[in-house]
Amino acid sequence: MDRQQVLDKFYYLFPQTVAIIGIAKNLMPAAWHTPISSQPPLYGALISPKRHTYTLATKEHGFTVNFLMHDQADLIARLGHTSGRDVDKISDLGISCRRAEKVNGMLMSDAYGAYECEKYALHEYGDHFLLVGRVISIHIAEIVVDKTGQIDMKAMRTALYFGKDQYLTIDPDTISIHKG
């Protein structure tokens, strides 16, 4: 590790899962997102103030977080290249969605999992804002649940973003469980 890299793209060093943030009738992919707390259950996503999603986040009281499989990478990229300020992404991209039950956001039919979140906070950090939500509902697709009701790791083909519209996924056959 003796090679130095320019810091402006430090986040390309490792792949990140992609979440689709749904506010009102808008969907935006976010590679910068994370669980924040288990009690209370908080989840956060970073949003640039340049994005239409940011404008919606300042007005709305809730949002959804949708997780897609790798076979949806093209849709994720198209969502990222299209502004909801200019078009109705859901209609124009032919996305199957339904309104969330508890917040003003969309649940994507092709998502293997999704959260409904009440807005908890919106704070500025550098050139992005951290949108934090209290998770109030979780939706999980049957295709990723095994016969015992647990998440089936072998069914997962999560979309991982590696920067510049490059996506990859994990090989479920390489999963190893270490008990210590």
N, C-alpha and C positions, 0 to 999 in steps of 0.2 A: 504494500500500500504506500508507494512513494510517489504516485502520480497525483498532482493537484488538479482540481476541477474548479471552474468558475462557479461562484455561489448562486448566480441568478437562477439556476435550475437544480438546486440541491434536492428537490423532491422527486427527481427522475431516478434516484439511486435505487429505489425499491418499488415494486408494484403495489398498488392500493386497490381495495375493493371500491366499487362505484355504487353510490346510492343515488336514486332519483328522488329529488325533493319536489313534493307536490304542494303548491299553495294556490288556492282557488282553482282555476282551470289551467294552470301552468305547471309544466314539468321541467326540471333542470337537473342534469347530472352533476354530482359533486364527488370528487375524489378525496377531498379533505373533509372527513366526517368521522365521528367516534362516539362510543358510549362515554359518558362523563361520570355518572354516579348510579349505584344500584338502589340506594335509599336516600332521597326519592329517585325513581328511575328517570334519569336524564340522558338525552342524546343530543349531540350537537353537529352542525354542519357549517362550514365556512363559505361565505357568499361574498363575492365582489360587489361593491356598491354600484358598479357599472351595469350589473345584471337586472333585468326586469324582476327576477325573483326577489331581489333585495327590496325593491319598491313595494312589492306585495307583502313581504315579511314585516315591513314597518306598519302596514295597515291591518293585517289579519291577526287573528288570535290563535291560530293553529296551523299545522302542516302535516304532511305524510312523508314517510321515508320508505321508498320501494327498493327492493334488491332484485336484480336480474341475473340470469345465467349468461354464460359466455356467448351462447348462440344469439343473444340479443345485442352484441357489441356494435353492430351496424346501426341499430336504433339508438343506442346510447350516444354514438358519435353524431348522428343526425340531430338528436335533441340538443346537443352541445353547440351545434353550428347554426341553430335556428333560434331566434329571439321570440319569446311570447309577446313581446311588445309590438311586434310586426304582424304576427300570424297566430292563428289558433293551432298550436302544435298538435294537439290531440286529433283534431279533424284532418289537418293537412298531412300528417304522417300516418294516419290510419291506425291510431293506437286505441286498443280496447281498454276502457277504464270504467270505473263506477265511482260515484261520490263516496267519500269516507263517511262513516256512520256518526262520528263524534266531532269532527273538525271540518273546516272548509278546505278540503284538499282532495286529491284523486288517488284511488287505489288502482294500480295497473293490473290487468287480468293476467299478464304473463309474469308477474313478480312471484318469486318463490317465497318471499316474506315481505311484510310491511309493518310499519309502526304508524299509529296515529298519535300525534303529539300536540299538547296544549303549549302555546308559546310561554316560555319561562323567562327568557332574557334574550337580548340582542345587544352585543357589545363589540366595539371596534378593537381589532388587533392588527396593527400594521395596515396593509392595503386591503384587508378583508374584515367582514363582520362575522362573529360567531353567533349563529342562531341556535339557541338552546331550547329544547322542548321537553316537557314531562311526558313520558310515554304513558298513554292512557288505554291503549288497545294494541294488541299484536295479532297479525294475521299470518298464517303459515299455510302454504299450499300442500296438499296431500302428497304430491310427488316427491317431497323431500322428508317425509315422515315414515319411519320404519314401523313394523308390526307391534313394537312395544310403545309407540308414541313418541319416540325420541327422534331427533334430526339424524337422518341417514347420511353420514359423511360420504359414502360411496355414490350417492345420488347428486352430490354437489358439483357443479361446474361453474362456479362463481366467476363473473367477469372481473378481471383485474386490469387496472389501467396502468400503463407503463410510460405515459407521456406521448404527446404528439400523435394522437389517434391510434396508438398501438395498444392492443388488448391481448391478454393471455389468460390461461386458467391453470388450475392445478390438475395433476394426474391423481385421481382418487386411489389408484393402486399403490401410490407412494406414501400413503398415510401410515404413520407409525405412532403407536400409543405407548408412552413410557410411564410406568407406574413407579413412583419413588417413595 
